[in-house]
Amino acid sequence: MYSWIWRTLPGGLPGKLLGSLVLVVLAVLLLFTVAFPALEPLLPFSDVTVDQAPTSG
């Protein structure tokens, strides 16, 4: 898959590097704006399993 992307990107080495950088930035942006917010309610971050130890006075 990566070789197909590399062959498909236009330009020489500078164009391919810039195109690869743009694709990575778009993928990260898509993850942080769409995927992670959609999956956040399904994750158990609010389920705390550690109880506070009783203090002896």
mmJSON file of the N, C-alpha and C atoms, coordinates in Angstrom:
{"data_MODEL":{"atom_site":{
"group_PDB":["ATOM","ATOM","ATOM","ATOM","ATOM","ATOM","ATOM","ATOM","ATOM","ATOM","ATOM","ATOM","ATOM","ATOM","ATOM","ATOM","ATOM","ATOM","ATOM","ATOM","ATOM","ATOM","ATOM","ATOM","ATOM","ATOM","ATOM","ATOM","ATOM","ATOM","ATOM","ATOM","ATOM","ATOM","ATOM","ATOM","ATOM","ATOM","ATOM","ATOM","ATOM","ATOM","ATOM","ATOM","ATOM","ATOM","ATOM","ATOM","ATOM","ATOM","ATOM","ATOM","ATOM","ATOM","ATOM","ATOM","ATOM","ATOM","ATOM","ATOM","ATOM","ATOM","ATOM","ATOM","ATOM","ATOM","ATOM","ATOM","ATOM","ATOM","ATOM","ATOM","ATOM","ATOM","ATOM","ATOM","ATOM","ATOM","ATOM","ATOM","ATOM","ATOM","ATOM","ATOM","ATOM","ATOM","ATOM","ATOM","ATOM","ATOM","ATOM","ATOM","ATOM","ATOM","ATOM","ATOM","ATOM","ATOM","ATOM","ATOM","ATOM","ATOM","ATOM","ATOM","ATOM","ATOM","ATOM","ATOM","ATOM","ATOM","ATOM","ATOM","ATOM","ATOM","ATOM","ATOM","ATOM","ATOM","ATOM","ATOM","ATOM","ATOM","ATOM","ATOM","ATOM","ATOM","ATOM","ATOM","ATOM","ATOM","ATOM","ATOM","ATOM","ATOM","ATOM","ATOM","ATOM","ATOM","ATOM","ATOM","ATOM","ATOM","ATOM","ATOM","ATOM","ATOM","ATOM","ATOM","ATOM","ATOM","ATOM","ATOM","ATOM","ATOM","ATOM","ATOM","ATOM","ATOM","ATOM","ATOM","ATOM","ATOM","ATOM","ATOM","ATOM","ATOM","ATOM","ATOM","ATOM","ATOM","ATOM"],
"id":[1,2,3,4,5,6,7,8,9,10,11,12,13,14,15,16,17,18,19,20,21,22,23,24,25,26,27,28,29,30,31,32,33,34,35,36,37,38,39,40,41,42,43,44,45,46,47,48,49,50,51,52,53,54,55,56,57,58,59,60,61,62,63,64,65,66,67,68,69,70,71,72,73,74,75,76,77,78,79,80,81,82,83,84,85,86,87,88,89,90,91,92,93,94,95,96,97,98,99,100,101,102,103,104,105,106,107,108,109,110,111,112,113,114,115,116,117,118,119,120,121,122,123,124,125,126,127,128,129,130,131,132,133,134,135,136,137,138,139,140,141,142,143,144,145,146,147,148,149,150,151,152,153,154,155,156,157,158,159,160,161,162,163,164,165,166,167,168,169,170,171],
"type_symbol":["N","C","C","N","C","C","N","C","C","N","C","C","N","C","C","N","C","C","N","C","C","N","C","C","N","C","C","N","C","C","N","C","C","N","C","C","N","C","C","N","C","C","N","C","C","N","C","C","N","C","C","N","C","C","N","C","C","N","C","C","N","C","C","N","C","C","N","C","C","N","C","C","N","C","C","N","C","C","N","C","C","N","C","C","N","C","C","N","C","C","N","C","C","N","C","C","N","C","C","N","C","C","N","C","C","N","C","C","N","C","C","N","C","C","N","C","C","N","C","C","N","C","C","N","C","C","N","C","C","N","C","C","N","C","C","N","C","C","N","C","C","N","C","C","N","C","C","N","C","C","N","C","C","N","C","C","N","C","C","N","C","C","N","C","C","N","C","C","N","C","C"],
"label_atom_id":["N","CA","C","N","CA","C","N","CA","C","N","CA","C","N","CA","C","N","CA","C","N","CA","C","N","CA","C","N","CA","C","N","CA","C","N","CA","C","N","CA","C","N","CA","C","N","CA","C","N","CA","C","N","CA","C","N","CA","C","N","CA","C","N","CA","C","N","CA","C","N","CA","C","N","CA","C","N","CA","C","N","CA","C","N","CA","C","N","CA","C","N","CA","C","N","CA","C","N","CA","C","N","CA","C","N","CA","C","N","CA","C","N","CA","C","N","CA","C","N","CA","C","N","CA","C","N","CA","C","N","CA","C","N","CA","C","N","CA","C","N","CA","C","N","CA","C","N","CA","C","N","CA","C","N","CA","C","N","CA","C","N","CA","C","N","CA","C","N","CA","C","N","CA","C","N","CA","C","N","CA","C","N","CA","C","N","CA","C","N","CA","C","N","CA","C","N","CA","C"],
"label_alt_id":[null,null,null,null,null,null,null,null,null,null,null,null,null,null,null,null,null,null,null,null,null,null,null,null,null,null,null,null,null,null,null,null,null,null,null,null,null,null,null,null,null,null,null,null,null,null,null,null,null,null,null,null,null,null,null,null,null,null,null,null,null,null,null,null,null,null,null,null,null,null,null,null,null,null,null,null,null,null,null,null,null,null,null,null,null,null,null,null,null,null,null,null,null,null,null,null,null,null,null,null,null,null,null,null,null,null,null,null,null,null,null,null,null,null,null,null,null,null,null,null,null,null,null,null,null,null,null,null,null,null,null,null,null,null,null,null,null,null,null,null,null,null,null,null,null,null,null,null,null,null,null,null,null,null,null,null,null,null,null,null,null,null,null,null,null,null,null,null,null,null,null],
"label_comp_id":["MET","MET","MET","TYR","TYR","TYR","SER","SER","SER","TRP","TRP","TRP","ILE","ILE","ILE","TRP","TRP","TRP","ARG","ARG","ARG","THR","THR","THR","LEU","LEU","LEU","PRO","PRO","PRO","GLY","GLY","GLY","GLY","GLY","GLY","LEU","LEU","LEU","PRO","PRO","PRO","GLY","GLY","GLY","LYS","LYS","LYS","LEU","LEU","LEU","LEU","LEU","LEU","GLY","GLY","GLY","SER","SER","SER","LEU","LEU","LEU","VAL","VAL","VAL","LEU","LEU","LEU","VAL","VAL","VAL","VAL","VAL","VAL","LEU","LEU","LEU","ALA","ALA","ALA","VAL","VAL","VAL","LEU","LEU","LEU","LEU","LEU","LEU","LEU","LEU","LEU","PHE","PHE","PHE","THR","THR","THR","VAL","VAL","VAL","ALA","ALA","ALA","PHE","PHE","PHE","PRO","PRO","PRO","ALA","ALA","ALA","LEU","LEU","LEU","GLU","GLU","GLU","PRO","PRO","PRO","LEU","LEU","LEU","LEU","LEU","LEU","PRO","PRO","PRO","PHE","PHE","PHE","SER","SER","SER","ASP","ASP","ASP","VAL","VAL","VAL","THR","THR","THR","VAL","VAL","VAL","ASP","ASP","ASP","GLN","GLN","GLN","ALA","ALA","ALA","PRO","PRO","PRO","THR","THR","THR","SER","SER","SER","GLY","GLY","GLY"],
"label_asym_id":["A","A","A","A","A","A","A","A","A","A","A","A","A","A","A","A","A","A","A","A","A","A","A","A","A","A","A","A","A","A","A","A","A","A","A","A","A","A","A","A","A","A","A","A","A","A","A","A","A","A","A","A","A","A","A","A","A","A","A","A","A","A","A","A","A","A","A","A","A","A","A","A","A","A","A","A","A","A","A","A","A","A","A","A","A","A","A","A","A","A","A","A","A","A","A","A","A","A","A","A","A","A","A","A","A","A","A","A","A","A","A","A","A","A","A","A","A","A","A","A","A","A","A","A","A","A","A","A","A","A","A","A","A","A","A","A","A","A","A","A","A","A","A","A","A","A","A","A","A","A","A","A","A","A","A","A","A","A","A","A","A","A","A","A","A","A","A","A","A","A","A"],
"label_entity_id":["1","1","1","1","1","1","1","1","1","1","1","1","1","1","1","1","1","1","1","1","1","1","1","1","1","1","1","1","1","1","1","1","1","1","1","1","1","1","1","1","1","1","1","1","1","1","1","1","1","1","1","1","1","1","1","1","1","1","1","1","1","1","1","1","1","1","1","1","1","1","1","1","1","1","1","1","1","1","1","1","1","1","1","1","1","1","1","1","1","1","1","1","1","1","1","1","1","1","1","1","1","1","1","1","1","1","1","1","1","1","1","1","1","1","1","1","1","1","1","1","1","1","1","1","1","1","1","1","1","1","1","1","1","1","1","1","1","1","1","1","1","1","1","1","1","1","1","1","1","1","1","1","1","1","1","1","1","1","1","1","1","1","1","1","1","1","1","1","1","1","1"],
"label_seq_id":[1,1,1,2,2,2,3,3,3,4,4,4,5,5,5,6,6,6,7,7,7,8,8,8,9,9,9,10,10,10,11,11,11,12,12,12,13,13,13,14,14,14,15,15,15,16,16,16,17,17,17,18,18,18,19,19,19,20,20,20,21,21,21,22,22,22,23,23,23,24,24,24,25,25,25,26,26,26,27,27,27,28,28,28,29,29,29,30,30,30,31,31,31,32,32,32,33,33,33,34,34,34,35,35,35,36,36,36,37,37,37,38,38,38,39,39,39,40,40,40,41,41,41,42,42,42,43,43,43,44,44,44,45,45,45,46,46,46,47,47,47,48,48,48,49,49,49,50,50,50,51,51,51,52,52,52,53,53,53,54,54,54,55,55,55,56,56,56,57,57,57],
"pdbx_PDB_ins_code":[null,null,null,null,null,null,null,null,null,null,null,null,null,null,null,null,null,null,null,null,null,null,null,null,null,null,null,null,null,null,null,null,null,null,null,null,null,null,null,null,null,null,null,null,null,null,null,null,null,null,null,null,null,null,null,null,null,null,null,null,null,null,null,null,null,null,null,null,null,null,null,null,null,null,null,null,null,null,null,null,null,null,null,null,null,null,null,null,null,null,null,null,null,null,null,null,null,null,null,null,null,null,null,null,null,null,null,null,null,null,null,null,null,null,null,null,null,null,null,null,null,null,null,null,null,null,null,null,null,null,null,null,null,null,null,null,null,null,null,null,null,null,null,null,null,null,null,null,null,null,null,null,null,null,null,null,null,null,null,null,null,null,null,null,null,null,null,null,null,null,null],
"Cartn_x":[0.824,0.0,0.868,1.913,2.761,3.516,3.926,4.622,3.668,2.395,1.422,1.234,1.125,0.991,2.224,3.415,4.658,4.733,4.324,4.357,3.301,2.167,1.06,1.289,2.024,2.256,3.037,2.639,3.308,4.632,5.45,6.686,7.84,8.989,10.182,10.213,11.399,11.546,10.971,11.232,10.628,9.099,8.525,7.066,6.476,7.158,6.68,6.79,7.858,8.005,6.942,6.695,5.667,4.278,4.022,2.734,2.534,3.603,3.518,3.235,3.885,3.657,2.219,1.698,0.301,-0.642,-0.392,-1.253,-1.21,-0.044,0.077,-0.66,-0.507,-1.2,-2.712,-3.18,-4.626,-5.139,-4.362,-4.777,-4.864,-3.88,-3.891,-5.05,-5.281,-6.399,-7.734,-7.881,-9.114,-9.309,-8.231,-8.335,-8.752,-8.109,-8.382,-9.712,-10.231,-11.489,-12.711,-12.523,-13.677,-13.621,-12.554,-12.51,-12.431,-11.476,-11.318,-12.525,-13.113,-14.328,-15.5,-15.585,-16.679,-16.476,-15.234,-14.949,-14.823,-14.661,-14.435,-15.543,-16.82,-17.854,-17.775,-17.158,-17.075,-15.896,-14.991,-13.797,-14.073,-13.488,-13.801,-12.936,-12.715,-11.865,-12.511,-13.834,-14.499,-14.787,-14.464,-14.662,-13.417,-13.418,-12.274,-12.379,-11.32,-11.363,-10.501,-9.807,-8.946,-9.714,-9.902,-10.585,-9.556,-10.059,-9.171,-8.985,-7.737,-7.444,-7.902,-8.495,-8.921,-7.703,-7.84,-6.727,-6.948,-5.885,-5.998,-5.418,-6.149,-5.817,-5.03],
"Cartn_y":[-1.181,0.0,1.244,1.255,2.434,2.648,1.574,1.735,2.274,1.877,2.409,3.904,4.333,5.76,6.508,5.954,6.62,6.755,5.71,5.775,6.72,6.854,7.668,9.158,9.517,10.929,11.585,12.814,13.472,14.106,14.436,15.159,14.236,14.819,14.062,13.813,13.655,13.38,14.49,15.79,16.841,16.823,16.598,16.549,15.361,14.234,13.043,13.21,13.829,14.068,15.04,16.105,17.07,16.43,15.646,14.956,13.968,13.26,12.322,13.062,14.189,14.99,15.478,15.918,16.376,15.228,14.045,12.891,12.506,12.549,12.217,13.245,14.527,15.58,15.427,15.125,14.923,13.715,12.642,11.457,11.751,12.457,12.803,13.741,14.719,15.648,14.91,13.968,13.18,12.341,11.769,10.983,11.846,12.999,13.83,14.568,14.822,15.564,14.674,13.456,12.599,11.294,10.543,9.187,9.18,9.906,9.873,10.445,11.571,12.029,11.052,10.334,9.371,8.152,7.767,6.591,6.901,8.145,8.524,8.063,8.152,7.668,6.163,5.418,3.969,3.544,4.452,4.105,4.256,3.396,3.386,4.336,5.571,6.486,6.968,6.974,7.454,6.324,5.083,3.954,3.771,4.415,4.335,3.08,2.298,1.043,1.092,2.174,2.298,3.059,2.426,3.088,3.812,4.833,5.552,4.72,4.546,3.741,4.492,3.768,4.433,4.887,6.064,6.599,6.229,5.792,5.486,6.664,7.133,8.364,8.17],
"Cartn_z":[0.0,0.0,0.0,0.839,0.912,-0.392,-1.034,-2.308,-3.372,-3.33,-4.274,-4.057,-2.797,-2.495,-2.986,-2.733,-3.131,-4.653,-5.382,-6.847,-7.388,-6.685,-7.167,-6.932,-5.898,-5.606,-6.742,-7.125,-8.244,-7.811,-8.799,-8.549,-8.243,-8.145,-7.788,-6.292,-5.769,-4.34,-3.471,-3.764,-2.919,-2.953,-4.122,-4.235,-3.493,-3.565,-2.866,-1.354,-0.894,0.546,1.044,0.294,0.684,0.642,-0.392,-0.482,0.652,1.02,2.14,3.44,3.638,4.842,4.905,3.786,3.746,4.069,3.536,3.821,5.295,5.907,7.33,8.178,7.843,8.601,8.462,7.269,7.08,7.85,7.891,8.632,10.124,10.67,12.093,12.397,11.531,11.72,11.7,10.796,10.733,11.991,12.5,13.73,14.914,15.077,16.244,16.167,14.973,14.869,14.671,14.154,13.862,14.656,14.497,15.046,16.568,17.138,18.596,19.334,18.91,19.601,19.476,18.372,18.213,19.114,19.356,20.17,21.653,22.019,23.419,24.36,24.02,24.95,25.214,24.332,24.489,25.361,25.661,26.437,27.93,28.743,30.181,31.014,30.55,31.3,32.592,32.66,33.872,34.86,34.507,35.41,36.281,37.425,38.305,39.141,39.183,39.936,41.184,41.411,42.582,43.658,44.808,45.923,46.79,47.474,48.382,49.648,50.036,51.23,52.485,53.419,54.654,55.466,56.035,56.855,58.31,58.955,60.377,61.157,62.123,62.806,63.999],
"occupancy":[1.0,1.0,1.0,1.0,1.0,1.0,1.0,1.0,1.0,1.0,1.0,1.0,1.0,1.0,1.0,1.0,1.0,1.0,1.0,1.0,1.0,1.0,1.0,1.0,1.0,1.0,1.0,1.0,1.0,1.0,1.0,1.0,1.0,1.0,1.0,1.0,1.0,1.0,1.0,1.0,1.0,1.0,1.0,1.0,1.0,1.0,1.0,1.0,1.0,1.0,1.0,1.0,1.0,1.0,1.0,1.0,1.0,1.0,1.0,1.0,1.0,1.0,1.0,1.0,1.0,1.0,1.0,1.0,1.0,1.0,1.0,1.0,1.0,1.0,1.0,1.0,1.0,1.0,1.0,1.0,1.0,1.0,1.0,1.0,1.0,1.0,1.0,1.0,1.0,1.0,1.0,1.0,1.0,1.0,1.0,1.0,1.0,1.0,1.0,1.0,1.0,1.0,1.0,1.0,1.0,1.0,1.0,1.0,1.0,1.0,1.0,1.0,1.0,1.0,1.0,1.0,1.0,1.0,1.0,1.0,1.0,1.0,1.0,1.0,1.0,1.0,1.0,1.0,1.0,1.0,1.0,1.0,1.0,1.0,1.0,1.0,1.0,1.0,1.0,1.0,1.0,1.0,1.0,1.0,1.0,1.0,1.0,1.0,1.0,1.0,1.0,1.0,1.0,1.0,1.0,1.0,1.0,1.0,1.0,1.0,1.0,1.0,1.0,1.0,1.0,1.0,1.0,1.0,1.0,1.0,1.0],
"B_iso_or_equiv":[0.0,0.0,0.0,0.0,0.0,0.0,0.0,0.0,0.0,0.0,0.0,0.0,0.0,0.0,0.0,0.0,0.0,0.0,0.0,0.0,0.0,0.0,0.0,0.0,0.0,0.0,0.0,0.0,0.0,0.0,0.0,0.0,0.0,0.0,0.0,0.0,0.0,0.0,0.0,0.0,0.0,0.0,0.0,0.0,0.0,0.0,0.0,0.0,0.0,0.0,0.0,0.0,0.0,0.0,0.0,0.0,0.0,0.0,0.0,0.0,0.0,0.0,0.0,0.0,0.0,0.0,0.0,0.0,0.0,0.0,0.0,0.0,0.0,0.0,0.0,0.0,0.0,0.0,0.0,0.0,0.0,0.0,0.0,0.0,0.0,0.0,0.0,0.0,0.0,0.0,0.0,0.0,0.0,0.0,0.0,0.0,0.0,0.0,0.0,0.0,0.0,0.0,0.0,0.0,0.0,0.0,0.0,0.0,0.0,0.0,0.0,0.0,0.0,0.0,0.0,0.0,0.0,0.0,0.0,0.0,0.0,0.0,0.0,0.0,0.0,0.0,0.0,0.0,0.0,0.0,0.0,0.0,0.0,0.0,0.0,0.0,0.0,0.0,0.0,0.0,0.0,0.0,0.0,0.0,0.0,0.0,0.0,0.0,0.0,0.0,0.0,0.0,0.0,0.0,0.0,0.0,0.0,0.0,0.0,0.0,0.0,0.0,0.0,0.0,0.0,0.0,0.0,0.0,0.0,0.0,0.0],
"pdbx_formal_charge":[null,null,null,null,null,null,null,null,null,null,null,null,null,null,null,null,null,null,null,null,null,null,null,null,null,null,null,null,null,null,null,null,null,null,null,null,null,null,null,null,null,null,null,null,null,null,null,null,null,null,null,null,null,null,null,null,null,null,null,null,null,null,null,null,null,null,null,null,null,null,null,null,null,null,null,null,null,null,null,null,null,null,null,null,null,null,null,null,null,null,null,null,null,null,null,null,null,null,null,null,null,null,null,null,null,null,null,null,null,null,null,null,null,null,null,null,null,null,null,null,null,null,null,null,null,null,null,null,null,null,null,null,null,null,null,null,null,null,null,null,null,null,null,null,null,null,null,null,null,null,null,null,null,null,null,null,null,null,null,null,null,null,null,null,null,null,null,null,null,null,null],
"auth_seq_id":[1,1,1,2,2,2,3,3,3,4,4,4,5,5,5,6,6,6,7,7,7,8,8,8,9,9,9,10,10,10,11,11,11,12,12,12,13,13,13,14,14,14,15,15,15,16,16,16,17,17,17,18,18,18,19,19,19,20,20,20,21,21,21,22,22,22,23,23,23,24,24,24,25,25,25,26,26,26,27,27,27,28,28,28,29,29,29,30,30,30,31,31,31,32,32,32,33,33,33,34,34,34,35,35,35,36,36,36,37,37,37,38,38,38,39,39,39,40,40,40,41,41,41,42,42,42,43,43,43,44,44,44,45,45,45,46,46,46,47,47,47,48,48,48,49,49,49,50,50,50,51,51,51,52,52,52,53,53,53,54,54,54,55,55,55,56,56,56,57,57,57],
"auth_comp_id":["MET","MET","MET","TYR","TYR","TYR","SER","SER","SER","TRP","TRP","TRP","ILE","ILE","ILE","TRP","TRP","TRP","ARG","ARG","ARG","THR","THR","THR","LEU","LEU","LEU","PRO","PRO","PRO","GLY","GLY","GLY","GLY","GLY","GLY","LEU","LEU","LEU","PRO","PRO","PRO","GLY","GLY","GLY","LYS","LYS","LYS","LEU","LEU","LEU","LEU","LEU","LEU","GLY","GLY","GLY","SER","SER","SER","LEU","LEU","LEU","VAL","VAL","VAL","LEU","LEU","LEU","VAL","VAL","VAL","VAL","VAL","VAL","LEU","LEU","LEU","ALA","ALA","ALA","VAL","VAL","VAL","LEU","LEU","LEU","LEU","LEU","LEU","LEU","LEU","LEU","PHE","PHE","PHE","THR","THR","THR","VAL","VAL","VAL","ALA","ALA","ALA","PHE","PHE","PHE","PRO","PRO","PRO","ALA","ALA","ALA","LEU","LEU","LEU","GLU","GLU","GLU","PRO","PRO","PRO","LEU","LEU","LEU","LEU","LEU","LEU","PRO","PRO","PRO","PHE","PHE","PHE","SER","SER","SER","ASP","ASP","ASP","VAL","VAL","VAL","THR","THR","THR","VAL","VAL","VAL","ASP","ASP","ASP","GLN","GLN","GLN","ALA","ALA","ALA","PRO","PRO","PRO","THR","THR","THR","SER","SER","SER","GLY","GLY","GLY"],
"auth_asym_id":["A","A","A","A","A","A","A","A","A","A","A","A","A","A","A","A","A","A","A","A","A","A","A","A","A","A","A","A","A","A","A","A","A","A","A","A","A","A","A","A","A","A","A","A","A","A","A","A","A","A","A","A","A","A","A","A","A","A","A","A","A","A","A","A","A","A","A","A","A","A","A","A","A","A","A","A","A","A","A","A","A","A","A","A","A","A","A","A","A","A","A","A","A","A","A","A","A","A","A","A","A","A","A","A","A","A","A","A","A","A","A","A","A","A","A","A","A","A","A","A","A","A","A","A","A","A","A","A","A","A","A","A","A","A","A","A","A","A","A","A","A","A","A","A","A","A","A","A","A","A","A","A","A","A","A","A","A","A","A","A","A","A","A","A","A","A","A","A","A","A","A"],
"auth_atom_id":["N","CA","C","N","CA","C","N","CA","C","N","CA","C","N","CA","C","N","CA","C","N","CA","C","N","CA","C","N","CA","C","N","CA","C","N","CA","C","N","CA","C","N","CA","C","N","CA","C","N","CA","C","N","CA","C","N","CA","C","N","CA","C","N","CA","C","N","CA","C","N","CA","C","N","CA","C","N","CA","C","N","CA","C","N","CA","C","N","CA","C","N","CA","C","N","CA","C","N","CA","C","N","CA","C","N","CA","C","N","CA","C","N","CA","C","N","CA","C","N","CA","C","N","CA","C","N","CA","C","N","CA","C","N","CA","C","N","CA","C","N","CA","C","N","CA","C","N","CA","C","N","CA","C","N","CA","C","N","CA","C","N","CA","C","N","CA","C","N","CA","C","N","CA","C","N","CA","C","N","CA","C","N","CA","C","N","CA","C","N","CA","C","N","CA","C","N","CA","C"],
"pdbx_PDB_model_num":[1,1,1,1,1,1,1,1,1,1,1,1,1,1,1,1,1,1,1,1,1,1,1,1,1,1,1,1,1,1,1,1,1,1,1,1,1,1,1,1,1,1,1,1,1,1,1,1,1,1,1,1,1,1,1,1,1,1,1,1,1,1,1,1,1,1,1,1,1,1,1,1,1,1,1,1,1,1,1,1,1,1,1,1,1,1,1,1,1,1,1,1,1,1,1,1,1,1,1,1,1,1,1,1,1,1,1,1,1,1,1,1,1,1,1,1,1,1,1,1,1,1,1,1,1,1,1,1,1,1,1,1,1,1,1,1,1,1,1,1,1,1,1,1,1,1,1,1,1,1,1,1,1,1,1,1,1,1,1,1,1,1,1,1,1,1,1,1,1,1,1]
}}}
